[in-house]
Amino acid sequence: MAAGILVSSKTELKRREKLKKKAKSGGFESMNLSPNVFRGVKRKGYRVPTPIQRKTMPIILAGADVVAMARTGSGKTAAFLIPMLEKLKQHVPQGGVRALILSPTRDLALQTLKFTKELGRFTDLRISLLVGGDSMESQFEELAQNPDIIIATPGRLMHHLSEVDDMSLRTVEYVVFDEADCLFSMGFAEQLHQILTQLTENRQTLLFSATLPSALAEFAKAGLREPHLVRLDLESRISPDLKLNFFTLRHEEKNAALLYLVREQISFDQQSLIFVSTKHHVEFLNNLFREEGIEASVCYGDMDQDARKIHVSKFRARKTMLLIVTDIAARGIDIPLLDNVINWDFPPKPKLFVHRVGRAARAGRTGTAYSFLTAEDMPYLLDLHLFLSKPIRAAPTEEEVLQDMDGVMSKIDQAIANGDTVYGRFPQTVIDLVSDRVREIIDSSAELTSLLKASTNAFAKDLPREGLHPIYKNVLGGNELTALAFSERLKTFRPKQTILEAEGEAGSFGQWGYVMKKKEAVHEEDIYMGQEKRSNDLVAKEEMPEITSSKEKKKKVSGSKRKAKTFKDDEYFISAVPTNQHLEAGLMVRANEGFESNRHCTLPSPSL
C-alpha cells in the first residue's frame, strides 16, 4: 500500500514539474487550453503565440472586454478565435447563438470562417456564415440547425434579424468586432449600434483593429465595460521584414513600368498583389496582361461572388502568380505566402498604405512593396513617412554619381541599412522600349482602347482650361489682354518642322531631315484626317448653343410645358445618392475621419 502511494506521488510530482516547464516555455501550453482546442492549435502549426496573442488571450480568457490594436498580419484573428473556442467548448442543443463575429467585408468573413473551422476541427461547434451575395434560403437552413457561432457582415445580419421573427441575439455571450475601424469607415456605425441594442449587457465584447479612429474610441466607450486597451502598433506600423521601394514616373508610363516590374524585377515563382483605384483599371490591366501572355486573377467589389471565389482560389493554389485588386481586398484576403505588393495607384492616406502592404512579410517571412509615384503623389509620400516616423531621401542624380560614385553609393547603402526610404526613377531606356510595345498593343485592340478610356474617365475628371480671372478684366487694358492671349497661344504652339528638319539652311536638309520628311509623307493622310476631325468637332461645339437657343425659342413660342420623359416617378423615387452629397459631407462634424484619416486621434486610457 505504501509502495503504491509512493509511486503515485512520484507520478504526480513528475506531472507537476512537466506542467511548470510548459508554463515557463511561453507557448500555447502555458494557457491551459482544453485538449480539443489545443489539438486544433497544434494541427494548425502554431507553436509560440505572437505578441498580440500573448498580450490579449489571457485577458480574454479571464472574461474581460478588450480593445486591441496591432498592425495587419500580426495574428489578431487567432487572438480572438482561440479564446472563443475555449469558452464555448462544445455544441449545446437548443442553446441559441453564443458567439457573434462581425466582419466588414464578405472576403474577410469567408477567411474567418475557414480559420475557425481549422482551429475548431476537433470540436463539434456549429458555425453559420451570413454574408451578402449568398442565397438567403441556404442561410435560413443554416440558422435552423441552431449554430453556436455566427460570422456575419452587419448588413446581412440586420436583414436576417428583420426577416426572421424568432431570431434573437439575447443568448450571445461573446461578441467580436473584427477590423473595427474598417466597419466604421464603411458606414456601418448605425447598424452596429442597432445590433448592440439586441445583445445582453453581460456579454463579453472585443474590438480588434489595426488603427483607432476617434469614432471607434467613442463606440468603445459606449459598447464596452471597462475594457483593457492593448496597443502594439506604436513602434512598428510596418513589418521590419518588409522592404519598401518607391519609383517616380509619369502617369502614362505606369503600364510599361508594371510590365517591366512583373517580367524583369520579380521572380517568376513569387506571388504579387497589385492594387489599383477602380474596377475599370482591374479589367484594363487584366486584358493587357492577357495580350502579353500573362495570366492573372482579379477581384473587385462589384464582381460576382462565385467568380470572385474562383479567381481568389486560383491565386491561393498558385495557379496564377498575380492578383489585381481594388482596396476592397486590402483586408479580406489572407495569402500566407504572399511575396510582393505593388501599388499601381499610390494610396492617398497613410493608414490605407499600411493596410495594403501588410499583406506581405507576415509570420516571419520577408516581402517587398513596390509603389509607383506620379508628381501628384509626392505629398502623399511625405505624409506617409511623417506617419511612419521614417526618414526619406531621393536617389542621387546622375551628376552626383559621376562626380563621386563610390562615396555617393556608399552613403545610399548606409541610409538603406539604417532603415531610410529611398525613391528614384526607372531606367528611362527600358521604360521607353516597353512603352512603345504597350502603345502598339493598345492601338491594335479595340477592347483595350475602350477599357483605357473607361479607366481614365473613372480615375480623374479634367477641368476646363482656365482664363484670366474676371476681377482683373476691368483693370487690364486691351493691349495687355492681347499680349496675354498671344502668350497663351504661344504655350500651345507646335512647329510644323521638327528640330531635325530645321537644322540645315533654308531649302536644304541634312540626313535626318530627309528621314523626317519621308516619315511625314507616310503619315500625311492620317494627320490630315485628324486635323479635319478636330475642326469638325470645333464647329459642332460652336453651333451647339445656337441650336439649343433656337429650340428654347420654339418651346417658349409654343408655350408647351411638357416635361422630358423619364423612367422615374419623382413623387415616389428616392435616389441612393443624394444630389447634395458633397455639401452634406462637408457639413458633417466628423467629415473625413475614416480609418484612412484621423492620424492624430487621441486614444482612450485603459479605464475607458
C-alpha positions in Angstrom: 0.0 0.0 0.0 2.8 2.4 0.9 4.7 1.5 -2.3 1.6 2.3 -4.3 1.2 5.7 -2.6 4.9 6.4 -3.2 4.6 5.5 -6.9 1.5 7.7 -7.4 3.2 10.6 -5.6 6.2 10.4 -7.8 4.0 10.3 -10.9 2.1 13.4 -9.7 5.4 15.1 -8.9 6.7 14.5 -12.5 3.4 15.7 -13.9 3.6 19.0 -12.0 7.2 19.5 -13.0 6.2 18.9 -16.6 3.4 21.5 -16.3 5.8 24.0 -14.8 8.2 23.6 -17.7 5.3 24.1 -20.2 4.2 27.2 -18.3 7.7 28.7 -18.5 8.0 27.8 -22.2 5.8 30.7 -23.2 3.9 28.6 -25.7 0.2 27.8 -26.0 0.8 25.0 -23.4 1.0 27.7 -20.7 -2.6 28.9 -21.4 -4.2 25.7 -20.1 -6.4 25.2 -23.1 -8.8 22.3 -23.3 -7.5 19.2 -25.2 -9.7 19.6 -28.3 -8.8 23.3 -28.7 -5.1 22.7 -28.1 -5.1 19.9 -30.7 -6.6 22.3 -33.2 -3.9 24.9 -32.5 -1.1 22.4 -32.8 -2.7 21.0 -36.0 -2.7 24.5 -37.5 1.1 24.6 -36.9 1.2 27.2 -34.2 3.9 26.8 -31.6 4.5 30.2 -29.9 1.9 33.0 -29.6 2.6 36.2 -31.4 2.9 39.4 -29.3 -0.7 40.4 -29.8 -1.9 36.9 -28.9 0.4 36.8 -25.8 -0.9 40.1 -24.6 -4.7 39.7 -25.3 -5.5 36.0 -24.8 -5.0 35.8 -21.0 -7.2 38.9 -20.6 -9.9 37.5 -22.9 -9.8 34.1 -21.2 -10.3 35.9 -17.9 -13.6 37.3 -19.3 -12.7 41.0 -19.6 -13.6 43.3 -22.6 -10.6 44.2 -24.8 -9.8 46.8 -27.4 -6.7 45.5 -29.3 -4.7 47.2 -31.9 -1.8 45.7 -33.9 -0.6 46.0 -37.5 -2.1 43.9 -40.3 -0.7 40.4 -40.3 0.2 40.3 -36.6 -2.2 37.3 -35.7 -5.2 39.2 -34.4 -7.7 36.7 -35.8 -6.3 33.8 -33.8 -6.1 36.0 -30.8 -9.9 36.2 -30.5 -10.8 32.8 -32.1 -8.8 30.6 -29.7 -10.4 32.1 -26.5 -13.8 31.9 -28.2 -13.4 28.1 -28.9 -12.1 27.6 -25.3 -15.1 29.5 -23.9 -17.8 27.6 -26.0 -16.0 24.2 -25.9 -18.8 22.1 -27.4 -22.2 22.4 -29.1 -25.2 23.0 -26.9 -28.5 21.8 -28.4 -31.2 24.5 -28.2 -28.7 26.8 -26.6 -29.0 29.5 -29.3 -26.3 31.6 -30.8 -23.5 32.1 -28.2 -20.8 33.9 -30.2 -21.0 36.6 -32.9 -18.2 37.8 -35.1 -18.8 40.9 -37.3 -16.6 41.5 -40.3 -16.6 44.5 -42.7 -16.4 42.5 -46.0 -17.5 39.2 -47.4 -13.9 38.1 -48.1 -12.8 38.7 -44.6 -15.9 36.8 -43.2 -15.1 33.9 -45.5 -11.5 33.9 -44.4 -12.6 34.0 -40.7 -14.9 31.0 -41.3 -12.2 29.0 -42.8 -9.8 29.8 -40.0 -12.5 29.0 -37.4 -13.1 25.6 -38.9 -9.4 24.8 -39.0 -8.9 25.7 -35.3 -12.1 24.1 -34.1 -11.8 20.9 -36.2 -11.7 18.7 -33.0 -14.8 20.4 -31.5 -18.4 19.8 -32.6 -19.3 23.5 -32.6 -21.6 24.6 -35.4 -20.8 27.7 -37.4 -23.1 29.8 -39.7 -21.9 32.4 -42.3 -24.2 35.3 -43.1 -22.9 37.5 -45.9 -24.3 39.3 -48.8 -24.2 37.6 -52.3 -25.2 34.2 -50.9 -28.7 32.7 -51.0 -31.0 33.7 -48.2 -32.7 30.3 -48.3 -29.5 28.4 -47.6 -28.7 30.8 -44.8 -32.2 30.2 -43.3 -31.4 26.5 -43.3 -28.1 27.0 -41.5 -29.8 29.1 -38.8 -32.4 26.3 -38.4 -29.5 24.0 -37.4 -29.1 26.0 -34.2 -25.5 27.3 -34.7 -23.2 28.2 -31.8 -21.2 30.8 -33.8 -22.4 33.3 -36.4 -19.9 35.1 -38.6 -21.6 37.9 -40.5 -21.4 41.2 -42.2 -23.6 43.9 -40.5 -25.9 44.4 -43.4 -26.9 40.8 -43.9 -27.2 40.2 -40.2 -29.7 43.1 -39.9 -31.6 41.7 -42.9 -32.0 38.3 -41.1 -33.0 40.0 -37.8 -35.8 41.8 -39.7 -36.9 38.8 -41.7 -36.8 36.1 -39.1 -39.2 36.7 -36.2 -37.8 34.1 -33.8 -34.2 35.0 -34.4 -32.7 36.5 -31.3 -29.2 37.6 -30.1 -30.1 37.6 -26.4 -28.2 34.3 -25.9 -24.9 35.8 -27.3 -22.2 35.9 -24.7 -19.1 36.6 -26.9 -19.0 39.4 -29.5 -16.1 40.3 -31.8 -15.9 43.4 -34.0 -13.1 42.3 -36.4 -11.3 45.1 -38.2 -13.5 47.5 -36.3 -12.0 50.7 -37.9 -13.0 49.4 -41.3 -16.5 48.7 -40.1 -16.9 52.3 -39.1 -15.2 53.8 -42.2 -17.6 51.8 -44.4 -20.6 53.4 -42.8 -21.8 50.5 -40.5 -21.9 52.6 -37.3 -25.7 52.9 -37.2 -26.2 49.2 -37.8 -23.6 48.3 -35.2 -25.5 50.3 -32.6 -28.7 48.6 -33.5 -27.1 45.2 -33.2 -25.7 46.2 -29.7 -29.3 47.0 -28.5 -30.3 43.4 -29.2 -27.4 42.0 -27.1 -27.5 41.4 -23.4 -25.4 43.6 -21.1 -23.4 40.7 -19.6 -21.8 39.8 -22.9 -18.0 39.9 -23.5 -17.1 42.4 -26.2 -13.9 42.5 -28.2 -12.7 45.1 -30.7 -9.8 44.2 -32.9 -8.3 46.7 -35.3 -5.2 48.0 -37.0 -5.9 51.6 -36.1 -8.2 53.5 -33.7 -10.2 56.5 -35.1 -11.9 58.8 -32.7 -15.4 57.5 -33.8 -14.2 54.0 -32.8 -13.0 55.2 -29.5 -16.4 56.7 -28.7 -18.0 53.4 -29.7 -15.7 51.6 -27.3 -16.8 53.9 -24.5 -20.5 53.2 -25.2 -20.4 49.5 -26.0 -17.7 48.0 -23.7 -17.4 47.6 -19.9 -14.1 48.8 -18.5 -12.2 47.4 -21.5 -8.4 46.7 -21.4 -6.5 48.6 -24.1 -3.8 46.6 -25.8 -1.8 48.5 -28.4 1.2 47.2 -30.3 1.2 49.5 -33.3 3.2 52.3 -31.7 6.7 51.3 -32.6 6.5 49.4 -35.9 3.4 50.1 -38.0 5.0 48.2 -40.9 6.8 44.9 -40.5 10.6 45.3 -40.3 10.9 42.3 -42.7 9.1 44.4 -45.5 11.3 46.2 -48.0 9.9 49.4 -49.4 10.6 50.6 -53.0 9.3 53.8 -54.4 9.5 54.7 -58.1 8.8 58.1 -59.7 7.3 58.2 -63.2 4.7 59.9 -65.4 1.2 58.6 -65.3 1.3 57.3 -68.9 4.4 55.2 -68.0 2.7 53.2 -65.3 1.6 50.3 -67.6 5.1 49.9 -69.1 6.7 50.1 -65.6 4.3 47.4 -64.3 5.1 45.0 -67.2 8.8 45.6 -66.7 8.5 45.0 -63.0 6.5 41.8 -63.3 8.7 40.3 -66.0 12.2 41.5 -65.1 12.3 42.5 -61.5 10.1 40.0 -59.7 10.9 36.3 -59.8 8.5 34.0 -61.7 7.9 31.9 -58.5 6.8 34.9 -56.4 3.2 35.9 -55.9 2.2 39.6 -56.1 -0.8 41.6 -55.2 -1.5 44.6 -57.4 -3.6 47.5 -56.0 -5.4 49.8 -58.4 -8.1 52.5 -57.9 -11.2 51.2 -59.7 -12.7 48.1 -61.2 -12.1 49.6 -64.7 -8.3 49.6 -64.0 -8.6 46.0 -62.9 -10.2 44.9 -66.2 -7.8 47.0 -68.3 -4.6 45.6 -66.6 -6.1 42.0 -66.8 -6.6 42.4 -70.5 -3.2 43.9 -71.0 -1.5 41.0 -69.2 -3.6 38.6 -71.3 -2.4 40.2 -74.5 1.2 39.7 -73.2 0.6 36.1 -72.4 0.5 36.6 -68.6 -2.4 35.0 -66.7 -3.7 37.0 -63.7 -6.6 36.7 -61.2 -8.8 39.7 -60.4 -11.0 40.8 -57.5 -13.2 43.9 -57.0 -16.3 45.0 -55.2 -19.0 44.6 -57.9 -17.6 41.3 -59.1 -19.9 38.2 -59.0 -19.4 36.3 -55.8 -18.8 32.9 -57.5 -16.3 34.5 -59.9 -14.5 36.2 -57.1 -14.2 32.9 -55.2 -12.8 31.2 -58.3 -10.2 33.8 -59.0 -9.0 34.0 -55.4 -8.9 30.2 -55.1 -6.7 30.0 -58.3 -4.3 32.6 -56.7 -4.2 30.8 -53.4 -3.5 27.5 -55.2 -0.6 29.3 -57.0 -2.2 28.6 -60.4 -1.8 32.3 -61.1 1.0 34.5 -59.6 -0.7 37.9 -59.9 -3.9 39.1 -58.3 -5.2 42.6 -59.4 -7.5 44.1 -56.8 -9.1 47.3 -55.5 -9.0 48.3 -51.9 -12.0 46.1 -51.1 -9.4 43.3 -50.8 -6.9 45.2 -48.6 -8.1 43.3 -45.5 -10.3 40.5 -46.8 -7.7 38.2 -48.5 -5.2 36.3 -46.5 -2.3 34.8 -48.6 0.2 33.4 -46.1 2.9 33.0 -48.8 2.5 36.4 -50.5 5.8 37.9 -51.6 5.1 41.3 -53.1 2.6 44.1 -53.0 2.5 46.6 -55.9 0.8 50.0 -55.5 0.0 50.8 -59.1 -2.1 53.7 -57.7 -0.5 55.2 -54.6 -3.0 55.4 -51.7 -3.9 59.0 -50.6 -3.9 58.1 -46.9 -1.0 56.6 -44.8 -3.2 54.1 -43.0 -4.5 52.7 -46.3 -0.9 52.2 -47.4 -0.2 50.3 -44.1 -3.2 48.0 -44.7 -2.2 47.3 -48.3 1.4 46.4 -47.7 0.5 44.5 -44.5 -0.5 41.6 -46.8 3.2 40.8 -47.3 6.0 39.9 -44.9 3.8 38.0 -42.5 4.5 35.3 -40.0 8.3 35.8 -40.1 8.5 35.8 -43.9 10.2 38.6 -45.9 8.4 40.7 -48.5 8.7 43.7 -50.8 6.3 46.6 -51.5 6.7 48.4 -54.9 4.9 51.8 -55.2 4.5 54.0 -58.3 4.6 57.8 -57.7 3.5 60.5 -60.1 4.1 64.2 -59.4 0.6 64.4 -57.8 1.5 61.6 -55.3 4.6 63.2 -53.8 2.8 64.9 -51.0 1.2 61.6 -50.1 4.7 60.0 -49.9 5.8 62.8 -47.5 2.6 62.3 -45.4 3.2 58.6 -45.2 6.8 59.0 -43.8 5.7 61.6 -41.3 3.1 59.0 -40.2 5.7 56.2 -40.1 8.4 58.5 -38.5 10.9 57.3 -41.0 13.4 59.4 -43.0 13.1 59.6 -46.7 15.6 60.8 -49.3 15.9 61.0 -53.1 18.3 58.7 -55.1 21.4 60.6 -56.2 21.3 62.3 -59.5 23.5 61.2 -62.4 25.8 64.3 -61.9 26.4 63.4 -58.3 27.2 59.8 -59.2 29.6 60.9 -61.9 31.4 63.2 -59.5 31.9 60.6 -56.7 30.4 57.3 -57.5 31.9 55.3 -54.6 31.1 57.9 -52.0 27.6 58.6 -53.0 26.6 55.0 -53.4 28.1 54.1 -50.0 26.1 56.8 -48.4 22.9 55.5 -50.0 23.7 51.9 -48.9 24.3 53.1 -45.4 21.0 55.0 -45.4 19.1 51.9 -46.6 20.8 49.8 -43.9 19.6 52.4 -41.3 16.0 52.0 -42.4 15.7 55.1 -44.5 13.5 55.1 -47.6 14.9 56.0 -51.0 12.9 56.9 -54.0 14.1 57.1 -57.6 13.3 56.6 -61.3 13.1 53.6 -63.6 15.8 53.3 -66.3 14.3 55.6 -69.0 15.7 53.5 -71.9 13.8 50.4 -70.6 10.6 52.3 -70.0 10.7 53.8 -73.5 11.1 50.4 -75.1 8.3 48.8 -73.1 6.1 51.9 -73.6 6.3 51.5 -77.4 5.2 47.9 -77.0 2.3 48.8 -74.8 1.2 51.5 -77.2 1.2 49.1 -80.1 -0.9 46.5 -78.0 -3.5 49.1 -77.0 -3.8 50.6 -80.5 -4.3 47.2 -82.1 -7.1 46.1 -79.6 -10.5 47.9 -79.6 -11.3 46.3 -76.3 -8.2 47.7 -74.6 -8.8 51.1 -76.1 -12.3 51.1 -74.7 -11.1 49.9 -71.3 -8.3 52.6 -71.2 -10.9 55.3 -71.9 -13.2 54.0 -69.2 -10.4 53.8 -66.6 -9.2 57.3 -67.5 -12.7 58.7 -67.1 -13.2 56.8 -63.8 -9.9 57.9 -62.4 -10.0 61.7 -62.8 -12.2 64.4 -64.3 -10.2 67.1 -66.1 -11.4 70.6 -65.5 -11.7 73.0 -68.5 -8.6 75.2 -69.2 -8.9 78.5 -67.2 -8.6 82.0 -68.5 -7.9 85.3 -66.7 -9.9 85.8 -63.5 -12.9 88.2 -64.1 -11.9 90.6 -61.4 -8.8 91.6 -63.5 -10.5 92.1 -66.8 -11.6 95.7 -65.9 -8.1 96.5 -64.6 -6.1 95.4 -67.6 -6.3 97.3 -70.9 -6.9 95.9 -74.3 -3.2 95.7 -75.2 -2.4 93.7 -72.0 -5.3 91.3 -72.8 -4.0 90.9 -76.4 -0.5 90.1 -75.1 -1.8 87.6 -72.6 -3.9 85.9 -75.3 -0.8 85.7 -77.5 1.3 84.2 -74.7 -1.3 81.6 -74.1 -1.3 80.7 -77.8 2.5 80.5 -77.7 2.3 77.9 -74.9 0.3 75.6 -77.1 2.3 76.3 -80.3 3.6 73.3 -82.2 6.0 74.0 -85.1 5.4 72.3 -88.4 9.1 71.4 -88.8 10.9 69.2 -86.4 14.3 70.2 -85.0 15.9 67.7 -87.3 14.4 69.4 -90.4 15.2 72.9 -89.2 18.9 72.1 -88.6 20.0 73.0 -92.1 19.8 76.1 -94.1 16.6 77.2 -95.9 15.7 74.7 -98.6 18.4 72.2 -97.6 18.2 69.3 -95.1 20.6 67.0 -93.5 20.3 63.2 -93.4 17.8 63.2 -90.5 15.8 66.0 -92.2 15.1 63.7 -95.2 14.2 60.8 -92.8 11.6 63.1 -91.1 10.2 64.2 -94.5 9.7 60.6 -95.6 8.0 59.8 -92.2 5.6 62.7 -92.6 4.8 61.6 -96.2 3.8 58.2 -94.9 1.6 59.6 -92.1 0.3 62.7 -94.0 -3.1 61.2 -94.7 -3.7 60.3 -91.0 -2.5 63.7 -89.9 -4.9 65.4 -92.3 -7.8 63.2 -91.2 -7.1 64.0 -87.5 -7.0 67.8 -88.2 -10.2 67.6 -90.2 -12.0 65.7 -87.4 -10.8 68.3 -84.8 -12.0 71.2 -86.9 -15.4 69.5 -87.4 -15.8 68.9 -83.7 -14.9 72.5 -83.0 -17.5 73.7 -85.5 -20.1 71.4 -84.0 -19.4 72.8 -80.5 -19.7 76.4 -81.7 -23.1 75.7 -83.4 -24.4 73.8 -80.3 -25.5 76.9 -78.4 -27.4 78.3 -81.4 -29.3 75.1 -81.9 -30.1 74.9 -78.2 -31.2 78.5 -78.2 -33.4 78.1 -81.2 -35.1 75.1 -79.6 -35.7 77.0 -76.5 -37.2 79.8 -78.5 -39.6 77.4 -80.2 -40.6 76.0 -76.8 -41.3 79.5 -75.5 -43.3 80.4 -78.6 -45.4 77.2 -78.4 -45.8 77.5 -74.7 -45.5 73.8 -74.1 -45.0 72.8 -70.5 -44.5 69.1 -71.2 -41.6 67.5 -69.3 -39.0 65.2 -70.8 -39.9 61.5 -70.5 -38.1 59.6 -67.8 -38.4 56.2 -66.1 -38.5 57.8 -62.7 -41.7 58.9 -60.9 -40.4 61.9 -58.9 -43.2 61.5 -56.4 -42.1 58.1 -55.2 -38.4 57.8 -56.4 -35.7 58.2 -53.8 -32.2 58.3 -55.2 -29.5 56.2 -53.5 -27.0 59.1 -53.8 -28.4 62.4 -52.7 -28.0 65.4 -55.1 -26.2 67.4 -52.3 -23.9 64.6 -51.1 -20.8 66.7 -51.2 -22.5 69.5 -49.3 -23.7 67.1 -46.7 -20.2 65.5 -46.3 -18.7 68.9 -45.9 -21.1 69.9 -43.1 -20.5 66.6 -41.2 -19.0 67.1 -37.7 -16.6 64.2 -38.3 -16.1 64.6 -42.1 -13.1 62.8 -43.5 -12.4 60.9 -40.3 -12.5 57.4 -41.7 -9.9 54.7 -41.0 -7.6 56.3 -43.6 -7.5 59.7 -41.9 -7.5 61.0 -38.3 -3.8 60.4 -38.0 -3.5 62.4 -34.8 -6.5 60.9 -32.9 -6.2 60.7 -29.1 -6.5 57.2 -27.6 -8.7 56.3 -24.6 -6.9 55.3 -21.5 -7.3 51.7 -20.2 -10.1 52.9 -17.9 -12.5 54.0 -20.6 
